[in-house]
Amino acid sequence: MMKYLVYTLVLIFALSFNSCASRVVVKEPAKVTVVKKLPRQYKVVRLKGKRYYYFNGKHYRKTRKGYVVVRV
């Protein structure tokens, strides 16, 4: 009986140093400028099967809220 009590105490002591909690890191959201409408002079470009819109040296992707600048 004493043997089981010692094992139980050792087990409780060992498990008290383990934590189930994990560290969660939340990144700050990037500041994104949404363009509602592209100018008429834009070009449609396909890169790796994805569609981009090119104008004035920048590539844009279409989203639900408009167009955002992306790095290609």
Z-matrix of the N, CA and C atoms (Angstrom, degrees):
N
C 1 1.449
C 2 1.522 1 110.61
N 3 1.308 2 115.45 1 -42.03
C 4 1.465 3 120.27 2 179.79
C 5 1.522 4 110.09 3 -64.06
N 6 1.312 5 116.23 4 -33.80
C 7 1.464 6 122.07 5 179.65
C 8 1.534 7 110.22 6 -61.71
N 9 1.335 8 118.29 7 -45.09
C 10 1.459 9 122.18 8 -179.90
C 11 1.522 10 111.82 9 -67.96
N 12 1.313 11 116.08 10 -34.84
C 13 1.456 12 120.47 11 177.80
C 14 1.526 13 110.67 12 -64.97
N 15 1.316 14 117.28 13 -41.01
C 16 1.469 15 121.78 14 178.40
C 17 1.528 16 109.68 15 -66.31
N 18 1.323 17 117.86 16 -44.64
C 19 1.461 18 121.14 17 177.66
C 20 1.529 19 111.44 18 -60.80
N 21 1.305 20 116.38 19 -41.25
C 22 1.456 21 120.67 20 179.72
C 23 1.522 22 110.88 21 -65.18
N 24 1.309 23 117.53 22 -43.51
C 25 1.465 24 120.89 23 178.56
C 26 1.525 25 111.76 24 -64.76
N 27 1.316 26 116.76 25 -40.59
C 28 1.466 27 120.42 26 177.72
C 29 1.524 28 109.73 27 -65.11
N 30 1.298 29 117.70 28 -41.30
C 31 1.460 30 121.67 29 179.29
C 32 1.531 31 111.13 30 -64.67
N 33 1.300 32 117.85 31 -44.16
C 34 1.465 33 121.39 32 178.09
C 35 1.520 34 110.28 33 -63.69
N 36 1.326 35 117.09 34 -41.57
C 37 1.458 36 121.25 35 179.07
C 38 1.524 37 111.05 36 -63.68
N 39 1.336 38 116.94 37 -42.66
C 40 1.466 39 120.90 38 -179.09
C 41 1.529 40 111.17 39 -68.33
N 42 1.308 41 117.42 40 -39.72
C 43 1.461 42 120.77 41 -178.83
C 44 1.530 43 112.94 42 -74.28
N 45 1.306 44 116.97 43 -18.81
C 46 1.460 45 118.73 44 -179.81
C 47 1.526 46 111.34 45 -70.37
N 48 1.329 47 118.20 46 -19.44
C 49 1.463 48 121.26 47 178.98
C 50 1.528 49 112.59 48 -89.93
N 51 1.321 50 117.22 49 -11.34
C 52 1.456 51 120.92 50 175.36
C 53 1.509 52 108.92 51 -89.99
N 54 1.298 53 115.21 52 137.06
C 55 1.450 54 119.31 53 178.89
C 56 1.516 55 109.00 54 -119.50
N 57 1.296 56 116.36 55 139.17
C 58 1.453 57 120.99 56 177.56
C 59 1.520 58 111.37 57 -84.90
N 60 1.310 59 116.17 58 -14.74
C 61 1.462 60 120.16 59 -178.09
C 62 1.519 61 109.42 60 -73.05
N 63 1.314 62 116.01 61 141.52
C 64 1.456 63 120.35 62 176.88
C 65 1.523 64 108.57 63 -118.44
N 66 1.287 65 115.54 64 154.59
C 67 1.458 66 121.09 65 -178.81
C 68 1.522 67 109.29 66 -82.69
N 69 1.301 68 116.17 67 130.00
C 70 1.453 69 121.44 68 -179.57
C 71 1.520 70 108.24 69 -113.00
N 72 1.334 71 115.75 70 124.77
C 73 1.447 72 121.20 71 179.01
C 74 1.517 73 108.09 72 -107.11
N 75 1.316 74 116.59 73 124.95
C 76 1.458 75 121.48 74 -179.81
C 77 1.517 76 107.80 75 -109.60
N 78 1.320 77 115.92 76 120.70
C 79 1.455 78 120.69 77 179.23
C 80 1.521 79 109.64 78 -81.46
N 81 1.306 80 114.72 79 147.64
C 82 1.454 81 119.78 80 174.85
C 83 1.527 82 107.93 81 -69.70
N 84 1.312 83 118.38 82 138.94
C 85 1.466 84 119.36 83 178.90
C 86 1.527 85 110.39 84 -67.05
N 87 1.302 86 115.06 85 141.36
C 88 1.463 87 120.45 86 179.37
C 89 1.522 88 109.24 87 -70.55
N 90 1.306 89 115.62 88 146.32
C 91 1.457 90 119.70 89 177.60
C 92 1.521 91 107.75 90 -81.22
N 93 1.296 92 115.58 91 115.32
C 94 1.454 93 121.65 92 -176.03
C 95 1.523 94 108.49 93 -118.02
N 96 1.327 95 114.34 94 132.41
C 97 1.453 96 119.46 95 175.89
C 98 1.523 97 108.48 96 -96.85
N 99 1.303 98 115.57 97 125.58
C 100 1.463 99 120.83 98 -179.79
C 101 1.521 100 108.12 99 -101.34
N 102 1.332 101 115.24 100 126.52
C 103 1.460 102 121.80 101 176.97
C 104 1.520 103 106.65 102 -99.88
N 105 1.305 104 117.17 103 122.20
C 106 1.461 105 120.49 104 -176.60
C 107 1.526 106 112.75 105 -69.92
N 108 1.334 107 116.87 106 -38.66
C 109 1.457 108 120.02 107 -176.02
C 110 1.524 109 109.10 108 -142.45
N 111 1.329 110 116.53 109 130.72
C 112 1.469 111 120.86 110 177.78
C 113 1.528 112 110.34 111 -80.69
N 114 1.341 113 117.78 112 153.10
C 115 1.469 114 119.85 113 175.31
C 116 1.528 115 111.10 114 -65.97
N 117 1.301 116 116.62 115 163.46
C 118 1.470 117 121.15 116 -178.57
C 119 1.520 118 113.17 117 -65.45
N 120 1.304 119 118.45 118 -23.14
C 121 1.470 120 121.68 119 -173.43
C 122 1.534 121 113.02 120 -83.22
N 123 1.311 122 119.86 121 8.60
C 124 1.466 123 120.31 122 -177.53
C 125 1.528 124 110.92 123 -69.29
N 126 1.326 125 115.58 124 157.20
C 127 1.464 126 122.67 125 176.66
C 128 1.527 127 108.33 126 -118.40
N 129 1.319 128 116.78 127 143.68
C 130 1.463 129 121.71 128 175.60
C 131 1.520 130 107.65 129 -90.45
N 132 1.334 131 116.55 130 126.53
C 133 1.463 132 122.70 131 -177.91
C 134 1.522 133 107.93 132 -125.45
N 135 1.333 134 116.69 133 136.31
C 136 1.460 135 121.13 134 175.44
C 137 1.525 136 109.00 135 -109.59
N 138 1.330 137 116.28 136 122.95
C 139 1.457 138 122.50 137 177.42
C 140 1.515 139 108.40 138 -127.84
N 141 1.324 140 116.70 139 123.10
C 142 1.465 141 123.28 140 -179.53
C 143 1.527 142 111.87 141 51.54
N 144 1.317 143 116.37 142 39.06
C 145 1.450 144 121.14 143 176.61
C 146 1.522 145 115.12 144 81.31
N 147 1.320 146 117.03 145 0.93
C 148 1.458 147 119.98 146 179.70
C 149 1.519 148 110.35 147 -108.07
N 150 1.309 149 115.55 148 148.25
C 151 1.457 150 121.22 149 -176.30
C 152 1.528 151 110.21 150 -96.05
N 153 1.338 152 115.29 151 127.15
C 154 1.455 153 122.50 152 176.57
C 155 1.518 154 108.67 153 -125.20
N 156 1.315 155 115.34 154 157.10
C 157 1.451 156 121.75 155 176.20
C 158 1.519 157 107.23 156 -114.12
N 159 1.333 158 116.89 157 127.49
C 160 1.449 159 122.03 158 -174.09
C 161 1.526 160 109.61 159 -111.70
N 162 1.339 161 115.37 160 129.12
C 163 1.462 162 120.61 161 175.64
C 164 1.520 163 109.08 162 -157.40
N 165 1.322 164 115.67 163 134.35
C 166 1.464 165 123.11 164 173.15
C 167 1.534 166 112.57 165 55.62
N 168 1.346 167 116.75 166 39.40
C 169 1.462 168 121.05 167 176.23
C 170 1.514 169 114.89 168 80.27
N 171 1.318 170 118.44 169 8.01
C 172 1.462 171 121.71 170 -179.17
C 173 1.519 172 110.35 171 -126.71
N 174 1.327 173 115.09 172 148.24
C 175 1.460 174 121.70 173 175.86
C 176 1.525 175 108.74 174 -102.49
N 177 1.323 176 116.22 175 139.74
C 178 1.455 177 122.37 176 -179.48
C 179 1.520 178 109.53 177 -122.97
N 180 1.348 179 116.14 178 149.13
C 181 1.462 180 122.26 179 172.14
C 182 1.509 181 107.80 180 -116.62
N 183 1.309 182 115.85 181 144.39
C 184 1.453 183 120.68 182 179.57
C 185 1.524 184 109.77 183 -82.85
N 186 1.314 185 116.87 184 134.22
C 187 1.458 186 123.07 185 174.98
C 188 1.521 187 108.38 186 -127.22
N 189 1.322 188 116.39 187 178.57
C 190 1.464 189 120.03 188 179.40
C 191 1.525 190 111.89 189 -66.07
N 192 1.333 191 116.50 190 -28.89
C 193 1.460 192 119.65 191 -175.66
C 194 1.523 193 113.04 192 -97.08
N 195 1.329 194 117.77 193 -5.54
C 196 1.455 195 120.87 194 -179.18
C 197 1.516 196 110.63 195 148.46
N 198 1.311 197 116.52 196 -142.67
C 199 1.463 198 122.52 197 -179.29
C 200 1.519 199 109.15 198 -120.80
N 201 1.339 200 116.39 199 137.96
C 202 1.457 201 121.18 200 178.69
C 203 1.516 202 109.56 201 -120.67
N 204 1.319 203 116.70 202 148.40
C 205 1.460 204 122.73 203 178.46
C 206 1.519 205 109.03 204 -76.22
N 207 1.329 206 117.05 205 133.39
C 208 1.461 207 122.43 206 178.33
C 209 1.513 208 110.13 207 -128.09
N 210 1.321 209 115.22 208 156.39
C 211 1.462 210 120.30 209 173.96
C 212 1.525 211 108.24 210 -95.06
N 213 1.304 212 116.21 211 128.14
C 214 1.475 213 120.05 212 -177.73
C 215 1.516 214 109.23 213 -109.64
